[in-house]
């Protein structure tokens, strides 16, 4: 299986692939409900001013114009663009609806986002993200304590574990903390911290030497740049490993770094304890990796990326972080006196994940939700078959009539092709019988069985309780 | 309740409203599965050339440009626009993927569409449609028989009936047939049939006199125009009413009109028979109304509109029709030698329906999927509460810990506000108890109950089997 695309970067799935995607989405939704997240949906568009106010995203935005008036006006507050993630619209939604929400507000949103960039392996122009975020309204100095970051990582860890039933490998969530980086860069004497983080974010793509050269080119001292690179190599699965590292010891004298380190350590140990509680394995699945910076400017504390074992080159399949000031800057009507809405969240890249899931699963036999095909003896008596179809549907049994009055062998073949489990026959005397396509057993349906819902449903066994597609 | 919108025409829902919308969508999806429709999702964009090739839609299209290169090029095959319905993309999808599909292909798609027009009452720029369509591949002269039109009307009739649990009134599906109109217009001596249909489509908006004047202005004879108007007033719930009408008698001498009339009569009686089979009422719910024309050019036979009793002014909440040649004209790579894909379908306007459903239902008490709030005694012992939360989640019981170690009264109040049914307490000796917020009953949870999943779930009664939101 592979994702088809007739416009580059805009993937579309075949019916059996979409059935698999729906099963994945349904699993993700039920995990998010288990962790107490409320579903909301934001519109597809935002004012461009809001989309461009944060981070290195300008190249990614699709603008909207109308056929009757196709001029783009970047200075107009009415100029709209398609959202490139679900976090920026969520922050705006929270600001606009704060009076109607209970804080801390735990929200999930699953939907499409668009990026106008050149598509490459694992990257798309239109794709689906599944987000969880927790946002607080910061009043009287109330913040959003670090245990919310832990809960976000737990949610994604648990969800990815449940998705392993779709034959994907285990996932490692790699975490870092922007405050730790910020403080460390102070200690190292870095001049442009934001630029340095952006450059380091490209390490996997361009390699260590190019990163070093880029840092030197942008005016950093060689010693500072080299320390940044060394720092970015630190990886740890336990607090002890972090605390014993000499560079960590060097930077934690700085207050901001110390605060960030404490958050990172708390998150690392709490999330790994949760994972071990449930995973029947002793491996740590949450890893401190000080190379993780995230490209977007709006993160202020924890940052997360997630890699599937063996698919590391494919890129992160779940990313996010802590954003303490996302609302304040970008939203119409917000001012320095507006309440702050600190938040933390992660986003699972469903489309990217699906391209792996489609590769490692064979096509399901069943491609329709239908349980029963009612055979048609001739077009003249199609209404007899329609009566049975309508009757079954009213008993909550998914049914269709055969599209043509083919020979019975061909009607059975048609059911088999679609993966429909049962074929219903009407003989010349109007008697009913049902054939199980898998077992080939055909049994009569007498009048008392037909009229008794419980008896009727017994014919279809377990299938009838689960009308939705079983894809795995 | 009312739909909020901070950009005109782009509605967004509050969490409890979205919960209601999700319940509606879930009901719609399970009805569509019952009728054997397969879910697919098409991308949000199409080449503008495909979007503009049919019907009076040019004013409605949003074009896409990229920030780095914002010029619109209407002559380029790469110029993209957002789809304004789900039918045009579906036709293109069928053409591209025909080799992988089983025909007749019964597909559902539920998704957003966009129209750049001025929003008015009941109209939006971004809205959700829920579509069902049946498409055949026409080879060796095989067409798509009229019983598929019947099945589409049955599907929507049944679905709208199931949606009555959301306190909406009954719906009347009004049907007509373009072939009947076409043949009648031949008999009446109409010169521009397409223009006449478009003008008649505006009857409800601009009134009879304006329609007559518009027909005269566009060059039709007075006698012809008046006959069209008379014809458009014909309404019938039975075949007999139609056949006894003198104008119908006049036009059925014409072959095309006769063919259309036969289809209309078959559809009318079959769909009403289905409705009466299930609806515990004798009222006809499918009505032949010869005023219905549908604005879009691509319909070639049956056309449908649907009105909720008492909300007729609100506009149609489910529309569609038969399209025998939709694929042929608009799609890249299609030629006169390509196979034809005749189809029939309807689209339920979910967003429009939601604005009614939100008006007639009060806000549900429960706004989160969470079943249990685990109280926190102090921030120092939060991990004790987190342990319980994590344990419950692993038993598939939706839980969160209290966001703050408030006094217990305030923690209970917080659960009540969110509609969380149970609060879990840990006393100073580490003993557990659970309080039911509704009954105020608090019961101890001893160690054996805690460790026995069956016993544990009994505490939460029926709630635990249905973790998803109950909104009605």
Interface residues (C-beta under 8 A of the other chain):
Chain A: X4 X6 X7 X10 X11 X12 X13 X14 X15 X18 X19 X22 X30 X33 X34 X35 X36 X37 X38 X39 X40 X41 X42 X43 X44 X45 X47 X48 X58 X59 X60 X61 X62 X63 X64 X65 X66 X67 X68 X70 X72 X80 X81 X82 X93 X96 X97 X100 X101 X102 X103 X104 X106 X107 X112 X114 X116 X126 X136 X145 X147 X150 X151 X154 X158 X270 X274 X277 X278 X367 X368 X369 X370 X379 X382 X383 X386 X390 X393 X394 X396 X397 X398 X399 X400 X401 X403 X414 X417 X418 X467 X468
Chain B: X4 X6 X7 X10 X11 X12 X13 X14 X15 X18 X19 X22 X30 X33 X34 X35 X36 X37 X38 X39 X40 X41 X42 X43 X44 X45 X47 X48 X58 X59 X60 X61 X62 X63 X64 X65 X66 X67 X68 X70 X72 X80 X81 X82 X93 X96 X97 X100 X101 X102 X103 X104 X106 X107 X112 X114 X116 X126 X136 X145 X147 X151 X154 X158 X270 X274 X277 X278 X367 X368 X369 X370 X379 X382 X383 X386 X390 X393 X394 X396 X397 X398 X399 X400 X401 X403 X414 X417 X418 X467 X468
